[in-house]
Amino acid sequence: MKVLLIVVMFNFETGSELETRMDFADVADCHAAALVTFQGIDADVDIRAMEIPEGQEMLEGTMIAYGTEGHEIGMYACNVLRSGARSADG
């Protein structure tokens, strides 16, 4: 199993930054890496599940990171990659 991490860090001065990684063997490691990423911006980051309004589509499991003062500093999602392709041995 491979897990994809998509991180968006909000920066209203220079524009938002996007980071992706696919080197996680499980979802827990992905969430831990996202936490470390946001702690680099704000050591006291608070991460909460995003409340998705009815009728709006978003990646399942999208999380919002809040800074010490309560403002949003970014968002991320950890998703298991699914592939229809099979390897040569299976």
C-alpha positions in Angstrom: 0.0 0.0 0.0 1.2 3.5 -0.8 -0.3 6.6 0.7 -0.3 10.0 -1.0 0.1 13.2 1.1 -1.2 16.4 -0.4 -0.3 19.6 1.6 -1.4 23.1 0.8 0.2 25.8 2.9 -1.6 29.1 2.8 0.5 32.2 2.2 -1.5 35.3 1.3 1.7 37.3 0.5 3.4 35.0 -2.0 0.6 32.6 -2.9 -0.3 29.1 -1.5 2.3 26.4 -1.8 1.6 22.8 -2.8 3.6 19.8 -1.7 2.9 16.1 -2.5 4.7 13.0 -1.3 4.0 9.3 -2.0 6.6 7.6 0.2 4.3 6.5 3.1 3.5 2.8 3.8 0.5 3.7 6.0 -2.0 6.5 6.7 -0.7 7.1 10.3 2.8 7.9 8.9 1.3 10.3 6.4 -0.6 12.2 9.1 2.5 12.3 11.3 4.5 13.9 8.4 1.7 16.5 7.8 1.8 17.4 11.5 5.6 17.9 11.3 5.2 20.0 8.2 2.8 22.4 9.9 4.7 22.4 13.1 7.5 24.0 11.0 5.2 27.0 10.5 3.6 27.0 14.0 4.8 24.8 16.8 1.3 24.8 18.4 -0.6 23.9 15.3 -4.1 22.6 15.8 -5.3 20.1 13.1 -9.0 19.4 12.7 -11.1 17.6 10.1 -12.6 19.9 7.5 -16.3 20.4 7.7 -17.5 20.0 4.1 -20.7 21.9 3.2 -23.4 19.7 1.7 -23.1 19.6 -2.1 -19.4 20.5 -2.1 -16.8 17.9 -3.1 -13.5 17.6 -1.4 -10.9 14.9 -0.9 -12.0 12.4 1.7 -10.2 13.0 5.0 -9.2 16.6 4.3 -7.8 18.2 7.4 -7.3 21.9 8.2 -4.3 23.2 10.1 -4.9 26.2 12.4 -2.2 28.5 13.8 -1.9 29.6 17.4 -4.1 32.6 16.8 -6.8 30.4 15.3 -6.3 31.3 11.6 -6.0 28.7 8.9 -2.4 28.0 7.9 -3.0 25.2 5.5 -4.8 22.0 4.7 -3.9 18.4 3.8 -5.2 15.0 2.9 -3.7 11.5 3.2 -5.2 9.1 0.6 -4.4 5.4 -0.1 -3.4 5.1 -3.8 -5.4 2.6 -5.7 -4.1 1.2 -8.9 -5.9 -1.0 -11.5 -2.6 -2.2 -12.8 -1.2 -5.5 -11.6 2.5 -6.4 -11.3 4.0 -9.1 -13.5 3.9 -11.6 -10.6 0.3 -11.0 -9.5 
